[in-house]
């Protein structure tokens, strides 16, 4: 699976370049999240602008990334969610566990309202 990583001063953006996140792809992203957390990156944005479908392994991945960022005093953000992806999160009643930004461009507003370490 291919993905891009865009590093900023206080956060990184990881963007999967695929239309669906399944168990196999989630495992690869899990390794990236663990690596980024180990090297001290506490604020991670998962940009899902290309993703149209997710499964339960993707939700578990997001929960893990959220815990990693939270335990290190950081923030995990899901951005650019497709309506189907958001619907899956809502059906599982897990959308309240995440900071969700519909458009990555809205992140400046999130950063103004939330203190990022």
Backbone as CSV, one residue per row, in Angstrom:
resi,resn,N_x,N_y,N_z,CA_x,CA_y,CA_z,C_x,C_y,C_z
1,UNK,0.837,-1.179,0.000,0.000,0.000,0.000,0.882,1.241,0.000
2,UNK,0.496,2.218,-0.757,1.231,3.479,-0.806,0.509,4.518,0.040
3,UNK,1.306,5.406,0.633,0.763,6.525,1.388,1.799,7.626,1.409
4,UNK,1.332,8.835,1.677,2.251,9.963,1.774,2.332,10.409,3.227
5,UNK,3.467,11.007,3.553,3.668,11.578,4.876,4.117,13.018,4.680
6,UNK,3.360,13.930,5.245,3.655,15.360,5.146,3.985,15.853,6.550
7,UNK,5.246,16.183,6.772,5.698,16.600,8.105,5.583,18.107,8.272
8,UNK,5.062,18.492,9.428,4.961,19.894,9.822,5.653,20.033,11.177
9,UNK,5.788,21.257,11.648,6.465,21.480,12.926,5.820,20.733,14.080
10,UNK,4.502,20.809,14.179,3.825,20.269,15.349,3.011,19.014,15.076
11,UNK,2.933,18.581,13.835,2.132,17.410,13.495,2.593,16.830,12.169
12,UNK,2.118,15.615,11.888,2.335,15.007,10.577,0.987,14.598,10.008
13,UNK,0.925,14.565,8.688,-0.277,14.115,7.991,0.094,12.842,7.234
14,UNK,-0.645,11.780,7.512,-0.467,10.525,6.793,-1.694,10.334,5.915
15,UNK,-1.456,10.164,4.622,-2.555,10.036,3.666,-2.430,8.736,2.876
16,UNK,-3.282,7.754,3.158,-3.277,6.523,2.362,-3.704,6.823,0.930
17,UNK,-3.002,6.230,-0.017,-3.318,6.446,-1.437,-4.072,5.239,-1.985
18,UNK,-5.215,4.945,-1.360,-6.036,3.815,-1.765,-7.492,4.156,-1.499
19,UNK,-8.391,3.412,-2.136,-9.811,3.727,-1.960,-10.479,2.957,-0.829
20,UNK,-9.780,1.947,-0.282,-10.342,1.222,0.854,-9.225,0.832,1.810
21,UNK,-9.582,0.826,3.085,-8.644,0.383,4.127,-9.169,-0.918,4.699
22,UNK,-8.435,-1.987,4.433,-8.805,-3.294,4.962,-7.744,-3.739,5.957
23,UNK,-7.831,-4.971,6.414,-6.923,-5.483,7.444,-5.464,-5.427,7.000
24,UNK,-5.187,-5.821,5.781,-3.808,-5.835,5.278,-3.200,-4.428,5.264
25,UNK,-3.962,-3.473,4.802,-3.475,-2.093,4.730,-3.388,-1.469,6.121
26,UNK,-4.316,-1.834,6.985,-4.299,-1.309,8.352,-3.040,-1.759,9.098
27,UNK,-2.582,-2.969,8.840,-1.360,-3.469,9.485,-0.154,-2.626,9.073
28,UNK,-0.075,-2.268,7.805,1.037,-1.442,7.332,0.988,-0.048,7.959
29,UNK,-0.199,0.515,8.054,-0.330,1.832,8.679,-0.045,1.771,10.177
30,UNK,-0.395,0.665,10.796,-0.129,0.500,12.227,1.369,0.627,12.496
31,UNK,2.177,-0.006,11.660,3.623,0.095,11.795,4.104,1.534,11.682
32,UNK,3.513,2.274,10.776,3.888,3.681,10.594,3.488,4.513,11.809
33,UNK,2.301,4.276,12.341,1.865,4.998,13.540,2.781,4.695,14.722
34,UNK,3.121,3.428,14.908,4.011,3.043,16.011,5.382,3.687,15.849
35,UNK,5.910,3.691,14.638,7.201,4.313,14.369,7.159,5.805,14.665
36,UNK,6.154,6.482,14.159,6.048,7.929,14.371,5.906,8.272,15.848
37,UNK,5.155,7.462,16.577,4.982,7.692,18.007,6.284,7.437,18.757
38,UNK,7.023,6.424,18.353,8.292,6.085,19.001,9.323,7.194,18.845
39,UNK,9.317,7.869,17.699,10.289,8.941,17.465,9.806,10.293,17.991
40,UNK,8.698,10.284,18.730,8.257,11.495,19.404,7.213,12.321,18.690
41,UNK,6.670,11.819,17.604,5.620,12.552,16.896,4.308,12.309,17.633
42,UNK,3.798,13.327,18.319,2.621,13.145,19.172,1.312,13.535,18.512
43,UNK,1.371,14.324,17.473,0.170,14.818,16.803,0.126,14.263,15.385
44,UNK,-0.848,13.398,15.135,-0.946,12.713,13.851,-2.321,12.973,13.241
45,UNK,-2.317,13.321,11.965,-3.558,13.504,11.207,-3.609,12.403,10.160
46,UNK,-4.694,11.653,10.165,-4.910,10.636,9.144,-5.872,11.226,8.123
47,UNK,-5.337,11.569,6.962,-6.105,12.185,5.878,-6.717,11.076,5.023
48,UNK,-8.026,10.931,5.105,-8.721,9.860,4.392,-9.392,10.350,3.113
49,UNK,-8.830,11.374,2.485,-9.463,11.958,1.297,-9.598,10.979,0.137
50,UNK,-8.734,9.977,0.060,-8.822,8.986,-1.022,-9.625,7.750,-0.641
51,UNK,-9.906,7.588,0.629,-10.529,6.362,1.142,-12.047,6.472,1.093
52,UNK,-12.675,5.473,0.500,-14.140,5.436,0.385,-14.760,4.348,1.254
53,UNK,-13.953,3.353,1.657,-14.465,2.242,2.467,-13.474,1.910,3.571
54,UNK,-14.013,1.613,4.744,-13.183,1.119,5.842,-13.873,-0.100,6.440
55,UNK,-13.093,-0.901,7.149,-13.669,-2.043,7.844,-13.292,-1.962,9.320
56,UNK,-13.638,-2.989,10.070,-13.399,-2.943,11.515,-11.922,-2.875,11.875
57,UNK,-11.051,-3.437,11.052,-9.612,-3.355,11.334,-9.115,-1.914,11.196
58,UNK,-9.713,-1.158,10.304,-9.359,0.255,10.148,-9.805,1.061,11.364
59,UNK,-10.970,0.714,11.892,-11.453,1.392,13.094,-10.548,1.075,14.274
60,UNK,-10.129,-0.188,14.392,-9.193,-0.560,15.468,-7.876,0.189,15.317
61,UNK,-7.409,0.355,14.088,-6.187,1.106,13.826,-6.337,2.547,14.305
62,UNK,-7.454,3.168,13.982,-7.687,4.554,14.393,-7.763,4.659,15.914
63,UNK,-8.386,3.688,16.565,-8.453,3.690,18.029,-7.058,3.558,18.638
64,UNK,-6.217,2.698,18.047,-4.835,2.537,18.519,-4.067,3.843,18.347
65,UNK,-4.167,4.448,17.174,-3.458,5.707,16.921,-3.929,6.786,17.888
66,UNK,-5.219,6.810,18.162,-5.775,7.773,19.105,-5.179,7.561,20.503
67,UNK,-5.091,6.301,20.945,-4.500,5.989,22.254,-3.029,6.360,22.307
68,UNK,-2.278,6.069,21.235,-0.853,6.399,21.189,-0.637,7.906,21.329
69,UNK,-1.380,8.661,20.557,-1.234,10.124,20.611,-1.671,10.657,21.967
70,UNK,-2.774,10.149,22.476,-3.291,10.603,23.764,-2.324,10.299,24.899
71,UNK,-1.745,9.102,24.885,-0.833,8.718,25.972,0.459,9.524,25.961
72,UNK,0.805,10.109,24.828,2.014,10.932,24.767,1.685,12.430,24.842
73,UNK,0.427,12.742,25.162,0.028,14.133,25.298,-0.277,14.822,23.990
74,UNK,-0.525,14.046,22.953,-0.786,14.619,21.638,-2.227,14.469,21.213
75,UNK,-2.432,14.610,19.917,-3.776,14.597,19.355,-3.773,13.790,18.066
76,UNK,-4.801,12.958,17.901,-5.006,12.204,16.669,-6.257,12.752,16.007
77,UNK,-6.145,13.079,14.717,-7.260,13.680,13.986,-7.540,12.869,12.725
78,UNK,-8.820,12.592,12.481,-9.264,12.010,11.222,-9.744,13.171,10.345
79,UNK,-9.256,13.232,9.115,-9.596,14.355,8.236,-10.085,13.869,6.876
80,UNK,-10.897,14.712,6.253,-11.388,14.472,4.890,-12.133,13.150,4.756
81,UNK,-13.062,12.900,5.668,-13.812,11.654,5.633,-14.896,11.678,4.575
82,UNK,-14.976,10.604,3.823,-16.055,10.378,2.876,-17.325,10.102,3.682
83,UNK,-18.477,10.379,3.101,-19.738,10.170,3.824,-19.930,8.707,4.232
84,UNK,-19.475,7.761,3.408,-19.596,6.341,3.757,-18.689,5.977,4.930
85,UNK,-17.513,6.557,4.967,-16.586,6.297,6.068,-17.167,6.852,7.362
86,UNK,-17.688,8.055,7.304,-18.303,8.665,8.480,-19.509,7.842,8.942
87,UNK,-20.263,7.331,8.001,-21.431,6.509,8.331,-21.020,5.236,9.076
88,UNK,-19.925,4.605,8.660,-19.441,3.407,9.352,-19.058,3.752,10.789
89,UNK,-18.386,4.874,10.978,-18.029,5.299,12.339,-19.283,5.578,13.167
90,UNK,-20.269,6.204,12.567,-21.505,6.503,13.288,-22.274,5.234,13.633
91,UNK,-22.290,4.272,12.727,-22.978,3.003,12.987,-22.331,2.245,14.141
92,UNK,-21.026,2.399,14.279,-20.316,1.719,15.362,-20.311,2.564,16.644
93,UNK,-20.915,3.748,16.578,-20.994,4.681,17.719,-19.613,5.073,18.237
94,UNK,-18.645,5.150,17.345,-17.280,5.488,17.740,-16.849,6.875,17.272
95,UNK,-17.692,7.576,16.550,-17.303,8.877,16.029,-16.964,9.860,17.142
96,UNK,-17.546,9.681,18.321,-17.263,10.601,19.427,-15.900,10.350,20.060
97,UNK,-15.267,9.233,19.717,-13.931,8.931,20.241,-12.825,9.678,19.507
98,UNK,-13.155,10.298,18.389,-12.151,10.917,17.541,-12.405,12.404,17.352
99,UNK,-11.325,13.121,17.087,-11.447,14.478,16.569,-11.551,14.316,15.058
100,UNK,-12.674,14.740,14.506,-12.927,14.577,13.075,-13.017,15.951,12.428
101,UNK,-12.242,16.130,11.380,-12.270,17.368,10.603,-12.681,16.973,9.192
102,UNK,-13.799,17.518,8.744,-14.319,17.131,7.434,-13.358,17.529,6.320
103,UNK,-12.779,18.712,6.407,-11.812,19.166,5.416,-10.495,19.495,6.100
104,UNK,-9.404,19.053,5.521,-8.081,19.318,6.084,-7.850,20.821,6.227
105,UNK,-8.453,21.607,5.348,-8.299,23.058,5.406,-8.866,23.641,6.703
106,UNK,-9.783,22.907,7.339,-10.393,23.373,8.584,-9.472,23.181,9.787
107,UNK,-8.331,22.558,9.568,-7.443,22.257,10.685,-6.943,23.488,11.413
108,UNK,-6.772,24.580,10.721,-6.316,25.800,11.387,-7.294,26.187,12.491
109,UNK,-8.580,26.002,12.231,-9.585,26.276,13.248,-9.432,25.338,14.427
110,UNK,-9.178,24.065,14.163,-8.994,23.090,15.234,-7.776,23.475,16.072
111,UNK,-6.697,23.877,15.429,-5.483,24.222,16.156,-5.671,25.489,16.990
112,UNK,-6.535,26.369,16.566,-6.813,27.558,17.355,-7.586,27.231,18.624
113,UNK,-8.416,26.194,18.552,-9.267,25.838,19.684,-8.685,24.742,20.573
114,UNK,-7.685,24.049,20.110,-7.082,22.978,20.889,-5.599,23.225,21.031
115,UNK,-5.096,23.046,22.206,-3.668,23.229,22.431,-2.949,21.956,21.996
116,UNK,-2.035,22.104,21.064,-1.209,20.979,20.619,0.174,21.142,21.208
117,UNK,0.657,20.117,21.844,2.009,20.169,22.439,3.079,19.950,21.403
